[in-house]
Amino acid sequence: MNANNAINNNISNDLNNNKVHKPGFIAAKQLPIPTLEILKADGTLHAGAAPPALEQALARKIYQTMIYIRVLDERMVAAQRQGRLSFYLTCTGEEAAVIGAAAACEPADMIMGQYREQGALRFRGFTTEQFMNQMLSNEKDLGKGRQMPIHYGTRALNYMTISSPLATQIPQAAGYAYGQKLDGEQACTLCYFGEGAASEGDFHAGLNMAAVLKAPVIFVCRNNGYAISTPTEEQFAGDGIASRGVGYGMQSIRVDGNDLLAVYAATVEARKIVIETNEPVLIETMSYRLGAHSTSDDPSGYRSREEEDKWREQDPIERMKNWLIKQQWWSEEEDTRSLEAYRKEVLDTLKRQEKLSPPALEELITDVYDQVPAHLQAQYDSLGEHLRKYPDHYPASRGA
């Protein structure tokens, strides 16, 4: 018997071990997935909850990142409304889900996000100047002005550049993690996406690929209630997203996405699993997008203020702050000082970086080929001639 036949026989035996002789169907409600909760909204622990081992310095860094991102989001939405940048997406209400997962991973782990994970990037050390450079597409932008605002990426921090099309990062994460496994790295890939992206075909292909190839990837689904304006009840009929992981043969868990301790504890355990077994894990974080989908969206057209107010009572930042104060690791006074300092830092940096010039025009045709091909050079020369002919129509490119 060759190896392939042996594998096929084992699969056949596994599928036929449990036999019945009358029709019996399994309903979704027969396989309920519980939600892990550790921290209450008032900062106390649920009865019987076991908090993760979280040192004071790390807990403070997590919280400081959370409030920084809240400030950044508020200021950048205002800046977009003032016409200072073209587009923005907030993380408001989902800070615990994003930052808690990132904090549980190691710097060597690759992060592949969707477009609402700026908190993970900040936790790893992305500076305010770097945020502004990218959003303003100035000459210091790491992406050289080739991306929309909030499409960050940095090799130095192992944060893959964001791509606008939904769910493309999911199969990419499976492939990248498989490469980490082949290279013998003690590292994994952390892949974020929303529940709306889980309706894309790439979600199914990516999860199946990761499970079959046993790739060390942690999939984090931010279930925030809406795919832009489409509520979850109009997206799927099953038990959320975590149940799909089980269907693809991977360990899965659902957590309260507004509970930093629950997210962190789940991700710590998930990373241990993927590193030790080289098998993927799916985490579904149940949260709520307190802000609009983007600065191009008006949520008042599809949800009520009462619904939003109900979720504001579950604000992950307030919950984490309450817990820190009870640990005597934080205070209201320090909170006020930190928020004021972050607001000043963000606004001062915005004013400074928006004065910088855009990337040089010749950057349009660099970084892909070792030598610029003739057809691209011809197009570039034609563009330069056009700009020189109509300088008043392109004031930002005068002198090109």
Phi, psi and omega per residue, in radians:
M1 nan 2.210 3.124
N2 -1.444 3.028 -3.039
A3 -1.081 -0.710 -3.118
N4 -1.115 -0.716 3.118
N5 -1.135 -0.665 3.124
A6 -1.101 -0.746 3.126
I7 -1.111 -0.799 -3.129
N8 -1.092 -0.672 3.108
N9 -1.146 -0.681 3.121
N10 -1.111 -0.748 3.110
I11 -1.071 -0.796 -3.130
S12 -1.059 -0.738 3.126
N13 -1.120 -0.723 -3.132
D14 -1.090 -0.703 -3.083
L15 -1.285 -0.376 -3.038
N16 -1.927 0.109 -3.139
N17 -1.130 -0.662 -3.081
N18 -1.831 1.779 -3.066
K19 -1.997 2.586 3.030
V20 -2.265 2.948 -3.077
H21 -2.209 0.217 3.012
K22 -2.419 2.588 -3.137
P23 -1.046 2.325 3.065
G24 -2.607 2.098 -3.082
F25 -1.779 2.577 3.138
I26 -1.754 2.140 3.110
A27 -1.568 2.693 -3.126
A28 -1.007 -0.646 -3.098
K29 -1.195 -0.217 3.117
Q30 -1.434 -0.166 3.131
L31 -2.191 1.010 -3.089
P32 -1.223 2.497 3.098
I33 -1.905 2.108 -3.115
P34 -1.303 2.905 3.110
T35 -1.936 2.166 3.117
L36 -1.283 2.164 3.076
E37 -2.269 2.300 3.109
I38 -2.113 -0.765 -3.004
L39 -1.935 2.231 3.063
K40 -1.381 2.913 -3.128
A41 -1.080 -0.483 -3.111
D42 -1.511 0.053 3.104
G43 1.596 0.049 3.072
T44 -1.703 2.844 -3.112
L45 -1.552 2.580 3.008
H46 -1.142 2.587 3.132
A47 -1.014 2.232 3.117
G48 1.448 -0.028 -3.122
A49 -1.307 2.495 3.108
A50 -1.929 1.842 -3.125
P51 -1.201 2.614 3.114
P52 -1.270 2.806 3.071
A53 -1.292 1.835 -3.069
L54 -2.263 1.928 -3.107
E55 -1.249 2.729 -3.064
Q56 -0.999 -0.798 -3.086
A57 -1.082 -0.736 3.140
L58 -1.218 -0.714 3.129
A59 -1.057 -0.721 3.120
R60 -1.167 -0.728 3.132
K61 -1.093 -0.725 3.113
I62 -1.046 -0.854 -3.096
Y63 -1.155 -0.719 3.115
Q64 -1.078 -0.640 3.071
T65 -1.150 -0.707 3.141
M66 -1.057 -0.829 -3.091
I67 -1.297 -0.529 3.058
Y68 -1.071 -0.803 -3.119
I69 -1.138 -0.649 3.088
R70 -1.071 -0.748 3.114
V71 -1.157 -0.810 3.132
L72 -0.992 -0.790 -3.134
D73 -1.074 -0.811 -3.129
E74 -1.064 -0.793 -3.092
R75 -1.204 -0.654 -3.083
M76 -1.313 -0.561 3.023
V77 -1.107 -0.746 3.102
A78 -1.105 -0.705 3.135
A79 -1.129 -0.645 3.106
Q80 -1.152 -0.710 3.125
R81 -1.122 -0.478 3.126
Q82 -1.490 -0.037 3.133
G83 1.438 0.278 -3.089
R84 -1.522 -0.342 2.954
L85 -2.545 2.828 -2.923
S86 -1.520 -0.410 -2.938
F87 -2.838 2.622 3.078
Y88 -2.750 2.625 3.053
L89 -2.261 2.274 -3.112
T90 -1.662 2.866 3.054
C91 -1.890 0.144 -2.979
T92 -0.963 2.134 -3.132
G93 1.668 -0.250 -3.091
E94 -2.050 0.297 -3.079
E95 -1.057 -0.700 -3.119
A96 -1.155 -0.724 -3.119
A97 -1.103 -0.710 -3.083
V98 -1.379 -0.932 -3.026
I99 -1.301 -0.599 3.110
G100 -1.072 -0.695 3.122
A101 -1.209 -0.756 -3.131
A102 -1.113 -0.664 -3.107
A103 -1.162 -0.426 -3.116
A104 -1.476 -0.113 -3.136
C105 -1.786 3.061 -3.119
E106 -1.811 2.722 -3.134
P107 -0.992 -0.498 -3.132
A108 -1.333 -0.256 3.130
D109 -1.263 2.350 3.107
M110 -1.364 2.404 3.049
I111 -1.917 2.252 3.020
M112 -2.135 1.957 -3.055
G113 -1.807 3.123 3.062
Q114 -1.712 -1.377 3.003
Y115 -2.892 0.204 -3.106
R116 -2.174 0.424 -3.031
E117 -1.964 0.598 3.120
Q118 -1.068 -0.394 3.106
G119 -1.144 -0.644 3.103
A120 -1.145 -0.676 3.140
L121 -1.182 -0.758 3.109
R122 -1.109 -0.699 3.136
F123 -1.027 -0.581 -3.125
R124 -1.447 -0.113 3.031
G125 2.052 0.153 3.092
F126 -1.098 2.270 -3.050
T127 -1.514 2.876 3.087
T128 -1.079 -0.679 3.096
E129 -1.062 -0.728 -3.141
Q130 -1.155 -0.675 3.062
F131 -1.041 -0.847 -3.088
M132 -1.141 -0.730 -3.139
N133 -1.012 -0.723 -3.132
Q134 -1.211 -0.824 -3.077
M135 -1.162 -0.525 -3.131
L136 -1.604 -0.140 -3.124
S137 0.915 0.843 3.134
N138 -1.612 -3.042 -3.034
E139 -1.172 -0.265 3.122
K140 -1.754 0.054 3.103
D141 -1.098 2.239 3.137
L142 -1.046 -0.509 3.133
G143 -1.594 0.067 3.076
K144 1.002 0.591 3.039
G145 1.304 0.266 -3.061
R146 -1.625 -0.033 -3.081
Q147 -2.137 2.774 2.994
M148 -1.141 2.805 3.010
P149 -0.981 2.634 3.134
I150 1.200 0.133 3.044
H151 -1.653 1.203 -3.040
Y152 -1.318 2.858 3.032
G153 -3.018 2.434 3.099
T154 -2.699 2.120 3.112
R155 -1.115 -0.660 -3.067
A156 -1.057 -0.538 -3.092
L157 -1.862 0.214 -3.135
N158 0.920 0.907 3.141
Y159 -2.211 1.844 -3.071
M160 -1.154 2.454 -3.115
T161 -1.031 2.355 -3.108
I162 -1.223 2.477 3.088
S163 -2.109 2.335 -3.064
S164 -1.106 -0.753 -3.102
P165 -1.009 2.329 -3.073
L166 -1.118 2.395 2.920
A167 1.303 0.008 -3.138
T168 -1.098 -0.469 -3.108
Q169 -1.255 -0.291 -3.051
I170 -1.231 -0.956 3.051
P171 -1.153 -0.530 3.081
Q172 -1.107 -0.690 3.114
A173 -1.135 -0.695 3.110
A174 -1.069 -0.773 3.138
G175 -1.174 -0.737 -3.136
Y176 -1.126 -0.760 3.130
A177 -1.125 -0.637 3.086
Y178 -1.092 -0.673 3.069
G179 -1.118 -0.703 3.073
Q180 -1.028 -0.719 3.120
K181 -1.108 -0.823 -3.126
L182 -1.102 -0.586 -3.140
D183 -1.404 -0.088 3.133
G184 1.288 0.381 3.134
E185 -1.292 2.489 3.008
Q186 -1.589 1.033 -3.087
A187 -2.545 2.845 3.136
C188 -2.353 -3.115 3.071
T189 -2.041 2.315 3.096
L190 -1.831 2.034 -3.038
C191 -2.059 2.048 3.110
Y192 -1.719 2.592 2.984
F193 -2.874 2.857 3.110
G194 -1.641 2.917 -3.126
E195 -1.164 -0.418 3.064
G196 -1.152 -0.673 3.114
A197 -1.151 -0.406 3.126
A198 -1.235 -0.094 3.045
S199 -1.575 -0.081 3.127
E200 -1.470 2.654 3.120
G201 -1.089 -0.551 -3.141
D202 -1.085 -0.500 3.086
F203 -1.067 -0.878 -3.084
H204 -1.174 -0.745 3.125
A205 -1.118 -0.735 -3.103
G206 -1.163 -0.781 3.133
L207 -1.155 -0.722 3.135
N208 -1.129 -0.734 3.121
M209 -1.057 -0.814 -3.118
A210 -1.111 -0.692 -3.111
A211 -1.220 -0.765 -3.101
V212 -1.198 -0.741 -3.117
L213 -1.469 -0.091 -3.111
K214 0.952 1.114 -3.116
A215 -1.696 2.377 -3.107
P216 -1.355 1.355 -3.121
V217 -2.235 2.408 3.047
I218 -1.788 1.978 3.081
F219 -1.593 2.167 3.110
V220 -2.023 1.913 3.101
C221 -1.647 2.034 3.074
R222 -1.495 1.656 3.122
N223 -1.489 1.662 -3.054
N224 -1.804 0.235 3.012
G225 1.679 -0.418 -3.054
Y226 -2.503 2.428 2.914
A227 -1.751 1.606 -2.900
I228 1.001 -1.703 -3.121
S229 -1.908 0.007 -3.079
T230 -1.623 2.005 -3.134
P231 -1.218 2.800 -3.057
T232 -1.048 -0.602 -3.101
E233 -1.157 -0.286 3.072
E234 -1.728 -0.028 -3.130
Q235 -1.692 -0.665 -3.088
F236 -2.708 2.769 -3.130
A237 -1.859 -0.213 -3.096
G238 -1.412 -3.035 -3.109
D239 -1.452 1.278 3.072
G240 1.102 -2.628 -3.067
I241 -1.794 -0.546 -3.088
A242 -1.015 -0.627 -3.129
S243 -1.096 -0.460 -3.139
R244 -1.220 -0.592 3.091
G245 -1.070 -0.737 3.090
V246 -1.040 -0.718 3.133
G247 -1.097 -0.529 3.118
Y248 -1.575 0.047 3.040
G249 1.513 0.463 3.103
M250 -2.133 2.683 3.097
Q251 -1.171 2.387 -3.053
S252 -2.398 2.696 3.133
I253 -2.607 2.581 3.048
R254 -2.005 2.352 -3.116
V255 -2.317 2.771 3.006
D256 -1.235 1.907 -3.074
G257 -1.238 -0.178 3.067
N258 -1.656 0.025 -3.114
D259 -1.852 1.747 -3.086
L260 -1.012 -0.717 -3.106
L261 -1.132 -0.664 3.130
A262 -1.186 -0.764 3.129
V263 -1.097 -0.808 -3.118
Y264 -1.102 -0.812 -3.125
A265 -1.065 -0.758 -3.130
A266 -1.131 -0.696 -3.094
T267 -1.291 -0.621 3.055
V268 -1.013 -0.818 -3.128
E269 -1.193 -0.670 3.129
A270 -1.099 -0.737 3.134
R271 -1.128 -0.668 3.097
K272 -1.056 -0.731 -3.135
I273 -1.121 -0.857 -3.046
V274 -1.192 -0.584 3.135
I275 -1.281 -0.721 -3.072
E276 -1.376 -0.527 -3.050
T277 -1.965 -0.197 -3.039
N278 0.989 0.676 3.095
E279 -2.168 2.537 -3.095
P280 -1.312 2.788 3.083
V281 -2.348 2.519 3.079
L282 -1.996 2.225 3.066
I283 -2.028 2.208 3.052
E284 -1.885 2.064 -3.141
T285 -1.755 2.111 -3.111
M286 -1.580 1.937 -3.060
S287 -2.473 -2.736 -3.119
Y288 -2.702 2.357 3.114
R289 -1.453 1.713 -3.072
L290 -1.190 -0.499 3.130
G291 -1.630 -3.078 3.038
A292 -1.237 2.851 3.086
H293 -0.991 -0.779 3.095
S294 -2.733 -3.129 3.101
T295 -1.250 -0.070 3.063
S296 -1.681 0.087 -3.009
D297 -2.049 2.591 3.031
D298 -2.185 1.719 -3.061
P299 -1.174 -0.224 -3.134
S300 -1.133 -0.264 -3.135
G301 -1.422 -0.189 -3.095
Y302 -2.431 0.044 3.047
R303 -2.647 2.749 -3.024
S304 -1.609 2.768 3.064
R305 -1.143 -0.597 3.111
E306 -1.085 -0.693 3.105
E307 -1.114 -0.779 -3.141
E308 -1.114 -0.749 -3.132
D309 -1.097 -0.628 3.107
K310 -1.065 -0.726 -3.124
W311 -1.347 -0.460 3.088
R312 -1.099 -0.463 3.095
E313 -1.201 -0.279 3.118
Q314 -1.814 0.313 -3.081
D315 -0.827 2.131 -3.099
P316 -1.128 -0.491 3.141
I317 -1.253 -0.785 3.105
E318 -1.082 -0.698 -3.130
R319 -1.092 -0.802 -3.138
M320 -1.167 -0.685 3.123
K321 -1.097 -0.759 3.128
N322 -1.035 -0.709 -3.133
W323 -1.186 -0.748 3.140
L324 -1.085 -0.713 3.125
I325 -1.118 -0.686 3.110
K326 -1.150 -0.479 3.074
Q327 -1.445 -0.088 -3.055
Q328 1.089 0.604 3.112
W329 -1.830 -0.033 -3.073
W330 -2.729 2.881 3.111
S331 -2.558 2.821 3.104
E332 -1.106 -0.625 3.140
E333 -1.122 -0.770 3.114
E334 -1.166 -0.577 3.109
D335 -1.093 -0.819 3.136
T336 -1.080 -0.787 3.140
R337 -1.102 -0.738 -3.102
S338 -1.148 -0.767 3.134
L339 -1.082 -0.739 3.116
E340 -1.114 -0.726 -3.134
A341 -1.151 -0.716 3.138
Y342 -1.172 -0.705 3.117
R343 -1.065 -0.753 3.134
K344 -1.156 -0.764 -3.134
E345 -1.053 -0.793 -3.109
V346 -1.140 -0.826 -3.100
L347 -1.177 -0.745 3.131
D348 -1.111 -0.709 -3.127
T349 -1.202 -0.684 3.088
L350 -1.037 -0.828 -3.130
K351 -1.059 -0.679 -3.099
R352 -1.289 -0.811 -3.036
Q353 -1.333 -0.424 -3.138
E354 -1.306 -0.135 3.074
K355 -1.490 -0.196 -3.118
L356 -1.283 2.710 -3.121
S357 -1.316 2.781 3.037
P358 -1.252 2.929 3.095
P359 -1.034 2.646 3.121
A360 -1.045 2.512 -3.058
L361 -1.026 -0.616 -3.096
E362 -1.162 -0.238 3.092
E363 -1.139 -0.270 3.136
L364 -1.025 -0.546 -3.015
I365 -2.050 0.332 3.110
T366 -1.782 2.986 2.967
D367 1.373 -0.085 3.118
V368 -1.825 -0.887 -3.141
Y369 -1.862 2.604 3.075
D370 -1.100 -0.740 3.027
Q371 -2.168 2.315 -3.097
V372 -1.097 2.160 3.140
P373 -1.144 2.757 -3.063
A374 -1.062 -0.664 -3.082
H375 -1.199 -0.604 3.088
L376 -1.256 -0.676 3.118
Q377 -1.099 -0.680 3.123
A378 -1.127 -0.719 3.103
Q379 -1.135 -0.702 3.130
Y380 -1.123 -0.757 3.128
D381 -1.091 -0.677 3.125
S382 -1.154 -0.671 3.093
L383 -1.109 -0.783 3.125
G384 -1.044 -0.737 3.104
E385 -1.086 -0.719 3.133
H386 -1.124 -0.754 -3.135
L387 -1.139 -0.673 3.122
R388 -1.224 -0.486 -3.136
K389 -1.333 -0.563 -3.110
Y390 -2.205 1.077 -3.056
P391 -1.093 -0.563 -3.103
D392 -1.197 -0.394 -3.139
H393 -1.460 -0.284 -3.097
Y394 -2.322 1.157 -3.049
P395 -1.054 -0.533 -3.123
A396 -1.246 -0.291 -3.080
S397 -1.936 0.261 3.125
R398 -1.013 2.379 3.126
G399 1.564 -0.053 -3.137
A400 -1.158 nan nan
